[in-house]
């Protein structure tokens, strides 16, 4: 198994990233297709799709940083952006839980995505090159 700069296996990192992106795309598509999901989101229908896409990009960037390693400053910026994304995902999940109904199922997806995004952020934070760990 190939080890990445963060010390985790590359396969695990790819799985975390891929499942996270699939879940975020699912929520974005659901917000476009179901009014109940769009109404439950604090960002509305277009905002949910944009926020989900932006968080997927942040998670992708942090996964690349974790995979390749980077300077401590880049790793810190990637981790801070990732942890901010976790907060936004948690906010969306909470609003879906409060709304109830079909949105509760998507809240479960978002909670799992938040945990996986946090794990990607932690891996990015641990992947510093050129410094003591």
LUMKOLDO-423204 format. One record per atom (N, C-alpha, C): residue number from 1; residue in three letters; chain; atom name; z, x, y. Coordinates in steps of 0.1 Angstrom, whole numbers. Each point is the difference from the previous one (the first is absolute). Layout:
   resi   resn   chain   name      zz      xx      yy
    NUM    ala       A     CA       Z       X       Y
...
END
This chain:
   resi   resn   chain   name      zz      xx      yy
      1    unk       A      N       0       8     -12
      1    unk       A     CA       0      -8      12
      1    unk       A      C       0       9      12
      2    unk       A      N      -8      -3      10
      2    unk       A     CA      -1       7      12
      2    unk       A      C      11      -3       9
      3    unk       A      N       7      10       6
      3    unk       A     CA      10      -2       9
      3    unk       A      C      -6       1      14
      4    unk       A      N       5      -9       9
      4    unk       A     CA      -5       0      14
      4    unk       A      C      10       7       8
      5    unk       A      N      -3       2      13
      5    unk       A     CA       9       8       9
      5    unk       A      C      14      -5       0
      6    unk       A      N       2     -13      -1
      6    unk       A     CA      13      -6       1
      6    unk       A      C       8       2     -13
      7    unk       A      N      -6       5     -11
      7    unk       A     CA       7       1     -12
      7    unk       A      C      -1     -11     -10
      8    unk       A      N      -5     -12       5
      8    unk       A     CA      -3     -11      -9
      8    unk       A      C     -13       2      -7
      9    unk       A      N      -3      -8     -10
      9    unk       A     CA     -12       2      -7
      9    unk       A      C     -11      -7       8
     10    unk       A      N     -12       5       0
     10    unk       A     CA     -11      -6       7
     10    unk       A      C      -4     -14      -5
     11    unk       A      N       2      -2     -13
     11    unk       A     CA      -3     -13      -6
     11    unk       A      C      10     -11       6
     12    unk       A      N      13       4       1
     12    unk       A     CA       9     -10       5
     12    unk       A      C      -3      -3      15
     13    unk       A      N      -4      10       7
     13    unk       A     CA      -3      -2      15
     13    unk       A      C     -12      -9       1
     14    unk       A      N     -10       2      -8
     14    unk       A     CA     -12      -8       0
     14    unk       A      C       3     -15      -4
     15    unk       A      N       9      -1     -10
     15    unk       A     CA       4     -14      -4
     15    unk       A      C       7      -7      12
     16    unk       A      N      10       7       6
     16    unk       A     CA       7      -6      11
     16    unk       A      C     -10      -4      11
     17    unk       A      N      -9       9       4
     17    unk       A     CA      -9      -3      10
     17    unk       A      C     -10     -12      -3
     18    unk       A      N      -5       1     -12
     18    unk       A     CA     -10     -10      -5
     18    unk       A      C       6     -14       0
     19    unk       A      N      12      -1      -6
     19    unk       A     CA       7     -13      -2
     19    unk       A      C       4      -6      14
     20    unk       A      N       4       9       9
     20    unk       A     CA       4      -4      14
     20    unk       A      C     -12      -6       7
     21    unk       A      N     -12       7      -1
     21    unk       A     CA     -12      -4       7
     21    unk       A      C      -4     -13      -5
     22    unk       A      N       0      -2     -14
     22    unk       A     CA      -4     -12      -6
     22    unk       A      C       9     -12       5
     23    unk       A      N      13       2       0
     23    unk       A     CA       9     -10       5
     23    unk       A      C      -3      -4      15
     24    unk       A      N      -2      10       8
     24    unk       A     CA      -2      -3      14
     24    unk       A      C     -13      -7       2
     25    unk       A      N     -11       4      -7
     25    unk       A     CA     -12      -7       1
     25    unk       A      C       1     -14      -5
     26    unk       A      N       8      -2     -11
     26    unk       A     CA       2     -14      -5
     26    unk       A      C       7      -9      11
     27    unk       A      N      10       6       7
     27    unk       A     CA       6      -8      10
     27    unk       A      C      -9      -3      12
     28    unk       A      N      -9      10       3
     28    unk       A     CA      -9      -2      11
     28    unk       A      C     -10     -11      -4
     29    unk       A      N      -5       0     -12
     29    unk       A     CA     -10     -10      -5
     29    unk       A      C       7     -14       0
     30    unk       A      N      12       0      -5
     30    unk       A     CA       7     -13      -1
     30    unk       A      C       2      -6      14
     31    unk       A      N       3       9       9
     31    unk       A     CA       2      -6      14
     31    unk       A      C     -12      -5       6
     32    unk       A      N     -12       5      -4
     32    unk       A     CA     -13      -5       4
     32    unk       A      C      -3     -13      -7
     33    unk       A      N       4      -1     -13
     33    unk       A     CA      -4     -11      -8
     33    unk       A      C       9     -12       0
     34    unk       A      N      13       2       2
     34    unk       A     CA      10     -10      -1
     34    unk       A      C       7      -2      14
     35    unk       A      N       0     -12       5
     35    unk       A     CA       7      -2      13
     35    unk       A      C      15       2      -1
     36    unk       A      N       5      -4     -12
     36    unk       A     CA      15       2      -2
     36    unk       A      C       4      14       2
     37    unk       A      N      -7       9      -6
     37    unk       A     CA       3      15       1
     37    unk       A      C      -2       4      15
     38    unk       A      N     -10      -4       6
     38    unk       A     CA      -3       4      14
     38    unk       A      C      11      -5       9
     39    unk       A      N       5     -12      -2
     39    unk       A     CA      10      -6       8
     39    unk       A      C      14       6      -2
     40    unk       A      N       2       5     -13
     40    unk       A     CA      13       6      -3
     40    unk       A      C       1      14       6
     41    unk       A      N     -11       7       3
     41    unk       A     CA       0      13       5
     41    unk       A      C       4       1      15
     42    unk       A      N       8       9       4
     42    unk       A     CA       3       1      14
     42    unk       A      C     -11       5       9
     43    unk       A      N     -11       4      -6
     43    unk       A     CA     -12       5       7
     43    unk       A      C     -12      -9       0
     44    unk       A      N       1     -12      -7
     44    unk       A     CA     -11      -9       0
     44    unk       A      C     -11       5     -10
     45    unk       A      N     -11      -8      -1
     45    unk       A     CA     -10       4     -10
     45    unk       A      C      -7      13       4
     46    unk       A      N      -6       2      12
     46    unk       A     CA      -7      12       2
     46    unk       A      C      10      12       1
     47    unk       A      N      12      -2       5
     47    unk       A     CA       9      10       2
     47    unk       A      C       5       6     -14
     48    unk       A      N       2      -9      -9
     48    unk       A     CA       4       4     -14
     48    unk       A      C     -10       9      -6
     49    unk       A      N     -13      -4       1
     49    unk       A     CA     -10       8      -6
     49    unk       A      C      -1      14       7
     50    unk       A      N       2       0      13
     50    unk       A     CA      -1      13       7
     50    unk       A      C      12       9      -3
     51    unk       A      N      12      -6       0
     51    unk       A     CA      12       7      -3
     51    unk       A      C       0       5     -15
     52    unk       A      N      -5      -8      -9
     52    unk       A     CA      -1       5     -14
     52    unk       A      C      -9      11      -1
     53    unk       A      N     -12       0       7
     53    unk       A     CA      -9      11      -1
     53    unk       A      C       5      12       7
     54    unk       A      N       7      -1      11
     54    unk       A     CA       6      11       7
     54    unk       A      C      11       7      -9
     55    unk       A      N       8      -8      -7
     55    unk       A     CA      10       5      -9
     55    unk       A      C      -6       7     -12
     56    unk       A      N     -11      -5      -5
     56    unk       A     CA      -7       6     -11
     56    unk       A      C      -6      14       5
     57    unk       A      N      -4       1      12
     57    unk       A     CA      -5      13       5
     57    unk       A      C      11      10       2
     58    unk       A      N      12      -5       5
     58    unk       A     CA      11       9       1
     58    unk       A      C       5       5     -14
     59    unk       A      N       1      -9      -9
     59    unk       A     CA       4       4     -14
     59    unk       A      C     -10       9      -6
     60    unk       A      N     -13      -2       3
     60    unk       A     CA     -10      10      -5
     60    unk       A      C       1      13       6
     61    unk       A      N       2       1      13
     61    unk       A     CA       2      13       7
     61    unk       A      C      13       7      -5
     62    unk       A      N      10      -7      -2
     62    unk       A     CA      13       6      -6
     62    unk       A      C      -2       5     -14
     63    unk       A      N      -8      -8      -8
     63    unk       A     CA      -3       5     -13
     63    unk       A      C      -8      13       0
     64    unk       A      N      -9       1       9
     64    unk       A     CA      -8      12       1
     64    unk       A      C       9      12       4
     65    unk       A      N       9      -3       9
     65    unk       A     CA       9      11       5
     65    unk       A      C       9       4     -12
     66    unk       A      N       5     -10      -8
     66    unk       A     CA       8       3     -11
     66    unk       A      C      -8       8     -11
     67    unk       A      N     -12      -3      -1
     67    unk       A     CA      -9       6     -10
     67    unk       A      C      -3      14       3
     68    unk       A      N      -4       3      13
     68    unk       A     CA      -4      13       4
     68    unk       A      C      11       9       6
     69    unk       A      N      10      -7       5
     69    unk       A     CA      10       8       7
     69    unk       A      C      -5       3      14
     70    unk       A      N       9       2       9
     70    unk       A     CA      -4       2      14
     70    unk       A      C      12       7       7
     71    unk       A      N      -2       3      13
     71    unk       A     CA      11       6       8
     71    unk       A      C      11     -10       1
     72    unk       A      N      12       5       3
     72    unk       A     CA      12      -9       1
     72    unk       A      C      -2     -11      11
     73    unk       A      N      -7       3      11
     73    unk       A     CA      -2     -10      10
     73    unk       A      C      -9     -11      -5
     74    unk       A      N     -11       3      -7
     74    unk       A     CA      -9     -10      -5
     74    unk       A      C       7      -8     -11
     75    unk       A      N       8       6      -8
     75    unk       A     CA       7      -7     -11
     75    unk       A      C      10     -10       7
     76    unk       A      N       7       4      10
     76    unk       A     CA      10      -8       7
     76    unk       A      C      -7     -12       7
     77    unk       A      N     -11       2       6
     77    unk       A     CA      -8     -11       7
     77    unk       A      C      -5     -10     -11
     78    unk       A      N      -5       5     -11
     78    unk       A     CA      -4      -8     -11
     78    unk       A      C      11      -9      -5
     79    unk       A      N      12       7      -2
     79    unk       A     CA      11      -7      -5
     79    unk       A      C       6     -11      10
     80    unk       A      N       0       4      12
     80    unk       A     CA       5     -10      10
     80    unk       A      C      -9     -12       1
     81    unk       A      N     -13       3       0
     81    unk       A     CA     -10     -11       1
     81    unk       A      C       1      -9     -13
     82    unk       A      N       2       6     -11
     82    unk       A     CA       2      -7     -13
     82    unk       A      C      12      -9       0
     83    unk       A      N      11       6       5
     83    unk       A     CA      13      -8       0
     83    unk       A      C      -1     -11      10
     84    unk       A      N      -7       2      11
     84    unk       A     CA      -2     -11      10
     84    unk       A      C      -9     -11      -7
     85    unk       A      N      -9       4      -8
     85    unk       A     CA      -8     -10      -7
     85    unk       A      C       8      -8     -10
     86    unk       A      N      10       7      -6
     86    unk       A     CA       9      -7      -9
     86    unk       A      C       7     -11       7
     87    unk       A      N       5       3      12
     87    unk       A     CA       7     -10       8
     87    unk       A      C      -9     -12       3
     88    unk       A      N     -12       2       3
     88    unk       A     CA     -10     -11       3
     88    unk       A      C      -2      -8     -12
     89    unk       A      N      -2       7     -11
     89    unk       A     CA      -2      -7     -13
     89    unk       A      C      12      -9      -4
     90    unk       A      N      12       6       2
     90    unk       A     CA      12      -7      -2
     90    unk       A      C       1     -13       9
     91    unk       A      N      -4       2      12
     91    unk       A     CA       0     -12      10
     91    unk       A      C      -9     -11      -5
     92    unk       A      N     -12       4      -5
     92    unk       A     CA      -9     -10      -5
     92    unk       A      C       5      -6     -12
     93    unk       A      N       6       7      -9
     93    unk       A     CA       6      -5     -12
     93    unk       A      C      11     -10       3
     94    unk       A      N       9       3       9
     94    unk       A     CA      11      -9       4
     94    unk       A      C      -6     -13       6
     95    unk       A      N     -10       1       8
     95    unk       A     CA      -6     -12       6
     95    unk       A      C      -6      -8     -11
     96    unk       A      N      -6       6     -10
     96    unk       A     CA      -6      -8     -11
     96    unk       A      C      11      -7      -9
     97    unk       A      N      11       7      -2
     97    unk       A     CA      12      -6      -7
     97    unk       A      C       5     -12       8
     98    unk       A      N       2       2      13
     98    unk       A     CA       5     -11       8
     98    unk       A      C     -10     -12      -1
     99    unk       A      N     -13       2       0
     99    unk       A     CA      -9     -11       0
     99    unk       A      C       0      -7     -13
    100    unk       A      N       3       6     -11
    100    unk       A     CA       1      -6     -13
    100    unk       A      C     -14      -4      -6
    101    unk       A      N       0      -7     -11
    101    unk       A     CA     -12      -5      -6
    101    unk       A      C      -8      12      -6
    102    unk       A      N     -14      -1       2
    102    unk       A     CA      -9      10      -5
    102    unk       A      C       3      14       6
    103    unk       A      N       4       0      12
    103    unk       A     CA       3      13       7
    103    unk       A      C      10       8      -7
    104    unk       A      N       9      -6      -8
    104    unk       A     CA      11       7      -6
    104    unk       A      C      -6      10     -11
    105    unk       A      N     -10      -4      -6
    105    unk       A     CA      -7       9     -10
    105    unk       A      C      -6      12       7
    106    unk       A      N      -5      -2      12
    106    unk       A     CA      -6      12       7
    106    unk       A      C      12       8       6
    107    unk       A      N      11      -6       2
    107    unk       A     CA      12       8       5
    107    unk       A      C       4      10     -10
    108    unk       A      N      -1      -4     -13
    108    unk       A     CA       4       9     -11
    108    unk       A      C     -10      12       0
    109    unk       A      N     -13      -3       2
    109    unk       A     CA     -10      11       1
    109    unk       A      C       3       9      11
    110    unk       A      N       4      -5      11
    110    unk       A     CA       3       8      12
    110    unk       A      C      13       8      -2
    111    unk       A      N      10      -5      -6
    111    unk       A     CA      12       8      -3
    111    unk       A      C      -4      12      -9
    112    unk       A      N      -7      -3     -10
    112    unk       A     CA      -5      11      -9
    112    unk       A      C      -8      10       8
    113    unk       A      N      -9      -5       8
    113    unk       A     CA      -8       9       8
    113    unk       A      C       9       9      10
    114    unk       A      N      10      -6       5
    114    unk       A     CA       9       7       9
    114    unk       A      C       7      11      -7
    115    unk       A      N       4      -2     -13
    115    unk       A     CA       7      10      -7
    115    unk       A      C     -10      11      -4
    116    unk       A      N     -12      -3      -3
    116    unk       A     CA     -10      10      -3
    116    unk       A      C      -4       8      12
    117    unk       A      N      -1      -6      11
    117    unk       A     CA      -3       7      12
    117    unk       A      C      11       9       4
    118    unk       A      N      12      -4      -2
    118    unk       A     CA      12       9       3
    118    unk       A      C      -1      12     -10
    119    unk       A      N      -4      -2     -12
    119    unk       A     CA      -1      11     -10
    119    unk       A      C     -11      10       5
    120    unk       A      N     -11      -5       5
    120    unk       A     CA     -11       8       5
    120    unk       A      C       5       8      12
    121    unk       A      N       8      -6       9
    121    unk       A     CA       5       6      11
    121    unk       A      C      10      11      -4
    122    unk       A      N       8      -2     -10
    122    unk       A     CA      10      10      -4
    122    unk       A      C      -8      12      -6
    123    unk       A      N     -11      -3      -8
    123    unk       A     CA      -8      11      -5
    123    unk       A      C      -6       8      11
    124    unk       A      N      -5      -7      10
    124    unk       A     CA      -6       7      11
    124    unk       A      C      10       9       8
    125    unk       A      N      12      -5       1
    125    unk       A     CA      11       8       6
    125    unk       A      C       4      12      -8
    126    unk       A      N      -1      -1     -13
    126    unk       A     CA       3      11      -9
    126    unk       A      C     -11      10      -2
    127    unk       A      N     -12      -2       6
    127    unk       A     CA     -11       9      -3
    127    unk       A      C      -3      11      10
    128    unk       A      N      10       4       8
    128    unk       A     CA      -2       9      10
    128    unk       A      C      -4      14      -5
    129    unk       A      N     -10       6       6
    129    unk       A     CA      -4      13      -3
    129    unk       A      C       5      10      11
    130    unk       A      N       2      12      -4
    130    unk       A     CA       3      10      10
    130    unk       A      C      14      -1       5
    131    unk       A      N       9      -7      -7
    131    unk       A     CA      14      -1       5
    131    unk       A      C       9       0     -12
    132    unk       A      N      12       2       2
    132    unk       A     CA      10      -1     -11
    132    unk       A      C       3     -14      -3
    133    unk       A      N       1      -3     -13
    133    unk       A     CA       3     -14      -4
    133    unk       A      C      15      -2      -1
END
